[in-house]
Amino acid sequence: MTKQLLFIQGGGEGAYDADVKLAAHLQEVLGSGYEVCFPRMPEEDKPDYAAWKEQIIQYIASRDGEVLLVGHSLGASFLLKYLSEVDTANRIAGVFLVASPYWGAEDWEVEEYALNEQFASKLSKVHPLFFYHSRDDEWVPFAHLSLYAEKLPHAVIRPFDGRGHQFNNDMTEVAQDIISSDIISSDIDGY
């Protein structure tokens, strides 16, 4: 059975076209046992959380069984916001977030995008939860990774060097973590 994976792009003009390389590489590394769905999100140059949230809800609701979630940049932070606010009937089999901004940090105060105060307790039930960030990210400060690490101690934090905001279009480590966590989950469920 093919595993379902939803990849949410980053925001800003041209973000979908930039992130399509990430999604394609992830599909390539994961192979035919996984289906990477990479929808174009509405108004990427002026992202509206409510519109993106609705598209995320529709995708997840249309799937049978477990769903893996992957997000890049703004898409990663929108997945976190969604998971901290919405209860879903589908089982979220894992969340993998690349270069996620921490809204509310200094110079990143956008109320519409910020997580609610109880987000950490709500997200404590999300397993596995992975964060990936490169120290040389030219868009999202690397310091945002430590803010997530502090609030979400159960998350796996993966810092990198020399990968930039687009991770050099290389999702190898993300794919390895997806496969590894999927194998562990299968072993636990089958035991």
C-alpha positions as protocol buffer text, in pm:
chain_id: "A"
residue {
  index: 1
  type: MET
  ca { x: 0 y: 0 z: 0 }
}
residue {
  index: 2
  type: THR
  ca { x: 132 y: 344 z: -97 }
}
residue {
  index: 3
  type: LYS
  ca { x: 194 y: 586 z: 192 }
}
residue {
  index: 4
  type: GLN
  ca { x: 26 y: 926 z: 152 }
}
residue {
  index: 5
  type: LEU
  ca { x: 240 y: 1237 z: 202 }
}
residue {
  index: 6
  type: LEU
  ca { x: 126 y: 1599 z: 181 }
}
residue {
  index: 7
  type: PHE
  ca { x: 402 y: 1853 z: 108 }
}
residue {
  index: 8
  type: ILE
  ca { x: 309 y: 2217 z: 177 }
}
residue {
  index: 9
  type: GLN
  ca { x: 517 y: 2477 z: -7 }
}
residue {
  index: 10
  type: GLY
  ca { x: 666 y: 2795 z: 127 }
}
residue {
  index: 11
  type: GLY
  ca { x: 518 y: 3139 z: 70 }
}
residue {
  index: 12
  type: GLY
  ca { x: 618 y: 3435 z: -143 }
}
residue {
  index: 13
  type: GLU
  ca { x: 631 y: 3502 z: -513 }
}
residue {
  index: 14
  type: GLY
  ca { x: 772 y: 3201 z: -698 }
}
residue {
  index: 15
  type: ALA
  ca { x: 770 y: 2975 z: -391 }
}
residue {
  index: 16
  type: TYR
  ca { x: 583 y: 2690 z: -557 }
}
residue {
  index: 17
  type: ASP
  ca { x: 824 y: 2680 z: -850 }
}
residue {
  index: 18
  type: ALA
  ca { x: 1122 y: 2686 z: -612 }
}
residue {
  index: 19
  type: ASP
  ca { x: 979 y: 2416 z: -384 }
}
residue {
  index: 20
  type: VAL
  ca { x: 875 y: 2182 z: -665 }
}
residue {
  index: 21
  type: LYS
  ca { x: 1241 y: 2073 z: -675 }
}
residue {
  index: 22
  type: LEU
  ca { x: 1225 y: 1979 z: -306 }
}
residue {
  index: 23
  type: ALA
  ca { x: 904 y: 1780 z: -355 }
}
residue {
  index: 24
  type: ALA
  ca { x: 1041 y: 1604 z: -664 }
}
residue {
  index: 25
  type: HIS
  ca { x: 1363 y: 1507 z: -487 }
}
residue {
  index: 26
  type: LEU
  ca { x: 1167 y: 1380 z: -187 }
}
residue {
  index: 27
  type: GLN
  ca { x: 953 y: 1162 z: -417 }
}
residue {
  index: 28
  type: GLU
  ca { x: 1263 y: 1034 z: -594 }
}
residue {
  index: 29
  type: VAL
  ca { x: 1439 y: 937 z: -270 }
}
residue {
  index: 30
  type: LEU
  ca { x: 1127 y: 786 z: -109 }
}
residue {
  index: 31
  type: GLY
  ca { x: 1043 y: 579 z: -415 }
}
residue {
  index: 32
  type: SER
  ca { x: 723 y: 417 z: -531 }
}
residue {
  index: 33
  type: GLY
  ca { x: 611 y: 315 z: -182 }
}
residue {
  index: 34
  type: TYR
  ca { x: 515 y: 677 z: -117 }
}
residue {
  index: 35
  type: GLU
  ca { x: 297 y: 927 z: -299 }
}
residue {
  index: 36
  type: VAL
  ca { x: 406 y: 1289 z: -253 }
}
residue {
  index: 37
  type: CYS
  ca { x: 114 y: 1526 z: -312 }
}
residue {
  index: 38
  type: PHE
  ca { x: 237 y: 1882 z: -374 }
}
residue {
  index: 39
  type: PRO
  ca { x: -59 y: 2115 z: -431 }
}
residue {
  index: 40
  type: ARG
  ca { x: -13 y: 2478 z: -531 }
}
residue {
  index: 41
  type: MET
  ca { x: -135 y: 2684 z: -238 }
}
residue {
  index: 42
  type: PRO
  ca { x: -360 y: 2986 z: -297 }
}
residue {
  index: 43
  type: GLU
  ca { x: -207 y: 3332 z: -342 }
}
residue {
  index: 44
  type: GLU
  ca { x: 146 y: 3231 z: -252 }
}
residue {
  index: 45
  type: ASP
  ca { x: 266 y: 3590 z: -291 }
}
residue {
  index: 46
  type: LYS
  ca { x: 12 y: 3711 z: -28 }
}
residue {
  index: 47
  type: PRO
  ca { x: -45 y: 3401 z: 185 }
}
residue {
  index: 48
  type: ASP
  ca { x: -366 y: 3389 z: 384 }
}
residue {
  index: 49
  type: TYR
  ca { x: -354 y: 3128 z: 660 }
}
residue {
  index: 50
  type: ALA
  ca { x: -731 y: 3060 z: 647 }
}
residue {
  index: 51
  type: ALA
  ca { x: -717 y: 2976 z: 276 }
}
residue {
  index: 52
  type: TRP
  ca { x: -413 y: 2749 z: 317 }
}
residue {
  index: 53
  type: LYS
  ca { x: -569 y: 2583 z: 621 }
}
residue {
  index: 54
  type: GLU
  ca { x: -883 y: 2503 z: 421 }
}
residue {
  index: 55
  type: GLN
  ca { x: -677 y: 2336 z: 149 }
}
residue {
  index: 56
  type: ILE
  ca { x: -485 y: 2133 z: 411 }
}
residue {
  index: 57
  type: ILE
  ca { x: -812 y: 2024 z: 573 }
}
residue {
  index: 58
  type: GLN
  ca { x: -958 y: 1918 z: 237 }
}
residue {
  index: 59
  type: TYR
  ca { x: -652 y: 1715 z: 144 }
}
residue {
  index: 60
  type: ILE
  ca { x: -628 y: 1534 z: 476 }
}
residue {
  index: 61
  type: ALA
  ca { x: -1002 y: 1463 z: 487 }
}
residue {
  index: 62
  type: SER
  ca { x: -991 y: 1314 z: 135 }
}
residue {
  index: 63
  type: ARG
  ca { x: -735 y: 1051 z: 237 }
}
residue {
  index: 64
  type: ASP
  ca { x: -806 y: 714 z: 392 }
}
residue {
  index: 65
  type: GLY
  ca { x: -587 y: 624 z: 684 }
}
residue {
  index: 66
  type: GLU
  ca { x: -255 y: 775 z: 784 }
}
residue {
  index: 67
  type: VAL
  ca { x: -104 y: 1089 z: 638 }
}
residue {
  index: 68
  type: LEU
  ca { x: 255 y: 1212 z: 656 }
}
residue {
  index: 69
  type: LEU
  ca { x: 301 y: 1591 z: 655 }
}
residue {
  index: 70
  type: VAL
  ca { x: 603 y: 1778 z: 518 }
}
residue {
  index: 71
  type: GLY
  ca { x: 634 y: 2154 z: 503 }
}
residue {
  index: 72
  type: HIS
  ca { x: 890 y: 2403 z: 386 }
}
residue {
  index: 73
  type: SER
  ca { x: 930 y: 2751 z: 533 }
}
residue {
  index: 74
  type: LEU
  ca { x: 589 y: 2921 z: 563 }
}
residue {
  index: 75
  type: GLY
  ca { x: 421 y: 2592 z: 476 }
}
residue {
  index: 76
  type: ALA
  ca { x: 597 y: 2428 z: 771 }
}
residue {
  index: 77
  type: SER
  ca { x: 477 y: 2695 z: 1012 }
}
residue {
  index: 78
  type: PHE
  ca { x: 123 y: 2672 z: 870 }
}
residue {
  index: 79
  type: LEU
  ca { x: 123 y: 2294 z: 928 }
}
residue {
  index: 80
  type: LEU
  ca { x: 223 y: 2354 z: 1291 }
}
residue {
  index: 81
  type: LYS
  ca { x: -52 y: 2611 z: 1331 }
}
residue {
  index: 82
  type: TYR
  ca { x: -306 y: 2376 z: 1175 }
}
residue {
  index: 83
  type: LEU
  ca { x: -201 y: 2084 z: 1399 }
}
residue {
  index: 84
  type: SER
  ca { x: -219 y: 2303 z: 1709 }
}
residue {
  index: 85
  type: GLU
  ca { x: -573 y: 2423 z: 1629 }
}
residue {
  index: 86
  type: VAL
  ca { x: -760 y: 2143 z: 1450 }
}
residue {
  index: 87
  type: ASP
  ca { x: -845 y: 1790 z: 1557 }
}
residue {
  index: 88
  type: THR
  ca { x: -834 y: 1560 z: 1258 }
}
residue {
  index: 89
  type: ALA
  ca { x: -1001 y: 1222 z: 1221 }
}
residue {
  index: 90
  type: ASN
  ca { x: -708 y: 1099 z: 1013 }
}
residue {
  index: 91
  type: ARG
  ca { x: -399 y: 976 z: 1191 }
}
residue {
  index: 92
  type: ILE
  ca { x: -100 y: 1199 z: 1132 }
}
residue {
  index: 93
  type: ALA
  ca { x: 182 y: 948 z: 1093 }
}
residue {
  index: 94
  type: GLY
  ca { x: 461 y: 1205 z: 1115 }
}
residue {
  index: 95
  type: VAL
  ca { x: 548 y: 1571 z: 1063 }
}
residue {
  index: 96
  type: PHE
  ca { x: 871 y: 1685 z: 895 }
}
residue {
  index: 97
  type: LEU
  ca { x: 939 y: 2060 z: 882 }
}
residue {
  index: 98
  type: VAL
  ca { x: 1217 y: 2232 z: 687 }
}
residue {
  index: 99
  type: ALA
  ca { x: 1326 y: 2593 z: 759 }
}
residue {
  index: 100
  type: SER
  ca { x: 1017 y: 2678 z: 963 }
}
residue {
  index: 101
  type: PRO
  ca { x: 986 y: 3039 z: 1079 }
}
residue {
  index: 102
  type: TYR
  ca { x: 889 y: 3098 z: 1441 }
}
residue {
  index: 103
  type: TRP
  ca { x: 620 y: 3365 z: 1416 }
}
residue {
  index: 104
  type: GLY
  ca { x: 631 y: 3594 z: 1716 }
}
residue {
  index: 105
  type: ALA
  ca { x: 1009 y: 3603 z: 1734 }
}
residue {
  index: 106
  type: GLU
  ca { x: 1169 y: 3946 z: 1708 }
}
residue {
  index: 107
  type: ASP
  ca { x: 1104 y: 4097 z: 1362 }
}
residue {
  index: 108
  type: TRP
  ca { x: 869 y: 3804 z: 1285 }
}
residue {
  index: 109
  type: GLU
  ca { x: 557 y: 3937 z: 1456 }
}
residue {
  index: 110
  type: VAL
  ca { x: 266 y: 3846 z: 1226 }
}
residue {
  index: 111
  type: GLU
  ca { x: -38 y: 3777 z: 1443 }
}
residue {
  index: 112
  type: GLU
  ca { x: -223 y: 3586 z: 1169 }
}
residue {
  index: 113
  type: TYR
  ca { x: 61 y: 3332 z: 1145 }
}
residue {
  index: 114
  type: ALA
  ca { x: 153 y: 3305 z: 1515 }
}
residue {
  index: 115
  type: LEU
  ca { x: 88 y: 2988 z: 1711 }
}
residue {
  index: 116
  type: ASN
  ca { x: -154 y: 3007 z: 2004 }
}
residue {
  index: 117
  type: GLU
  ca { x: -17 y: 3002 z: 2358 }
}
residue {
  index: 118
  type: GLN
  ca { x: -116 y: 2637 z: 2412 }
}
residue {
  index: 119
  type: PHE
  ca { x: 50 y: 2508 z: 2095 }
}
residue {
  index: 120
  type: ALA
  ca { x: 323 y: 2316 z: 2279 }
}
residue {
  index: 121
  type: SER
  ca { x: 78 y: 2104 z: 2479 }
}
residue {
  index: 122
  type: LYS
  ca { x: -133 y: 2032 z: 2172 }
}
residue {
  index: 123
  type: LEU
  ca { x: 173 y: 1940 z: 1963 }
}
residue {
  index: 124
  type: SER
  ca { x: 312 y: 1717 z: 2239 }
}
residue {
  index: 125
  type: LYS
  ca { x: 84 y: 1446 z: 2095 }
}
residue {
  index: 126
  type: VAL
  ca { x: 238 y: 1473 z: 1747 }
}
residue {
  index: 127
  type: HIS
  ca { x: 494 y: 1193 z: 1695 }
}
residue {
  index: 128
  type: PRO
  ca { x: 729 y: 1186 z: 1523 }
}
residue {
  index: 129
  type: LEU
  ca { x: 796 y: 1557 z: 1482 }
}
residue {
  index: 130
  type: PHE
  ca { x: 1116 y: 1662 z: 1304 }
}
residue {
  index: 131
  type: PHE
  ca { x: 1265 y: 2007 z: 1239 }
}
residue {
  index: 132
  type: TYR
  ca { x: 1542 y: 2071 z: 984 }
}
residue {
  index: 133
  type: HIS
  ca { x: 1724 y: 2403 z: 950 }
}
residue {
  index: 134
  type: SER
  ca { x: 2051 y: 2517 z: 797 }
}
residue {
  index: 135
  type: ARG
  ca { x: 2276 y: 2759 z: 980 }
}
residue {
  index: 136
  type: ASP
  ca { x: 2323 y: 2958 z: 658 }
}
residue {
  index: 137
  type: ASP
  ca { x: 1951 y: 2999 z: 582 }
}
residue {
  index: 138
  type: GLU
  ca { x: 1929 y: 3336 z: 408 }
}
residue {
  index: 139
  type: TRP
  ca { x: 1554 y: 3387 z: 480 }
}
residue {
  index: 140
  type: VAL
  ca { x: 1461 y: 3231 z: 814 }
}
residue {
  index: 141
  type: PRO
  ca { x: 1709 y: 3290 z: 1098 }
}
residue {
  index: 142
  type: PHE
  ca { x: 1871 y: 2974 z: 1232 }
}
residue {
  index: 143
  type: ALA
  ca { x: 1783 y: 3094 z: 1585 }
}
residue {
  index: 144
  type: HIS
  ca { x: 1419 y: 3003 z: 1513 }
}
residue {
  index: 145
  type: LEU
  ca { x: 1516 y: 2637 z: 1536 }
}
residue {
  index: 146
  type: SER
  ca { x: 1621 y: 2674 z: 1901 }
}
residue {
  index: 147
  type: LEU
  ca { x: 1288 y: 2844 z: 1981 }
}
residue {
  index: 148
  type: TYR
  ca { x: 1105 y: 2535 z: 1857 }
}
residue {
  index: 149
  type: ALA
  ca { x: 1348 y: 2305 z: 2040 }
}
residue {
  index: 150
  type: GLU
  ca { x: 1279 y: 2489 z: 2366 }
}
residue {
  index: 151
  type: LYS
  ca { x: 899 y: 2473 z: 2329 }
}
residue {
  index: 152
  type: LEU
  ca { x: 880 y: 2121 z: 2185 }
}
residue {
  index: 153
  type: PRO
  ca { x: 1136 y: 1906 z: 2370 }
}
residue {
  index: 154
  type: HIS
  ca { x: 997 y: 1584 z: 2219 }
}
residue {
  index: 155
  type: ALA
  ca { x: 1079 y: 1704 z: 1865 }
}
residue {
  index: 156
  type: VAL
  ca { x: 1384 y: 1579 z: 1680 }
}
residue {
  index: 157
  type: ILE
  ca { x: 1601 y: 1877 z: 1588 }
}
residue {
  index: 158
  type: ARG
  ca { x: 1832 y: 1844 z: 1288 }
}
residue {
  index: 159
  type: PRO
  ca { x: 2069 y: 2139 z: 1228 }
}
residue {
  index: 160
  type: PHE
  ca { x: 2269 y: 2154 z: 906 }
}
residue {
  index: 161
  type: ASP
  ca { x: 2554 y: 2355 z: 756 }
}
residue {
  index: 162
  type: GLY
  ca { x: 2575 y: 2487 z: 402 }
}
residue {
  index: 163
  type: ARG
  ca { x: 2225 y: 2394 z: 286 }
}
residue {
  index: 164
  type: GLY
  ca { x: 2062 y: 2741 z: 266 }
}
residue {
  index: 165
  type: HIS
  ca { x: 1689 y: 2804 z: 278 }
}
residue {
  index: 166
  type: GLN
  ca { x: 1616 y: 2566 z: -11 }
}
residue {
  index: 167
  type: PHE
  ca { x: 1834 y: 2292 z: 140 }
}
residue {
  index: 168
  type: ASN
  ca { x: 2021 y: 2273 z: -193 }
}
residue {
  index: 169
  type: ASN
  ca { x: 1706 y: 2097 z: -321 }
}
residue {
  index: 170
  type: ASP
  ca { x: 1821 y: 1789 z: -131 }
}
residue {
  index: 171
  type: MET
  ca { x: 1565 y: 1609 z: 87 }
}
residue {
  index: 172
  type: THR
  ca { x: 1774 y: 1296 z: 149 }
}
residue {
  index: 173
  type: GLU
  ca { x: 1778 y: 1328 z: 530 }
}
residue {
  index: 174
  type: VAL
  ca { x: 1408 y: 1407 z: 544 }
}
residue {
  index: 175
  type: ALA
  ca { x: 1332 y: 1098 z: 333 }
}
residue {
  index: 176
  type: GLN
  ca { x: 1557 y: 883 z: 554 }
}
residue {
  index: 177
  type: ASP
  ca { x: 1374 y: 1004 z: 865 }
}
residue {
  index: 178
  type: ILE
  ca { x: 1035 y: 940 z: 703 }
}
residue {
  index: 179
  type: ILE
  ca { x: 1136 y: 585 z: 611 }
}
residue {
  index: 180
  type: SER
  ca { x: 1297 y: 518 z: 951 }
}
residue {
  index: 181
  type: SER
  ca { x: 999 y: 648 z: 1147 }
}
residue {
  index: 182
  type: ASP
  ca { x: 763 y: 456 z: 919 }
}
residue {
  index: 183
  type: ILE
  ca { x: 954 y: 132 z: 986 }
}
residue {
  index: 184
  type: ILE
  ca { x: 947 y: 194 z: 1362 }
}
residue {
  index: 185
  type: SER
  ca { x: 574 y: 274 z: 1348 }
}
residue {
  index: 186
  type: SER
  ca { x: 506 y: -44 z: 1149 }
}
residue {
  index: 187
  type: ASP
  ca { x: 706 y: -252 z: 1398 }
}
residue {
  index: 188
  type: ILE
  ca { x: 514 y: -104 z: 1692 }
}
residue {
  index: 189
  type: ASP
  ca { x: 175 y: -147 z: 1523 }
}
residue {
  index: 190
  type: GLY
  ca { x: 256 y: -505 z: 1420 }
}
residue {
  index: 191
  type: TYR
  ca { x: 392 y: -613 z: 1757 }
}
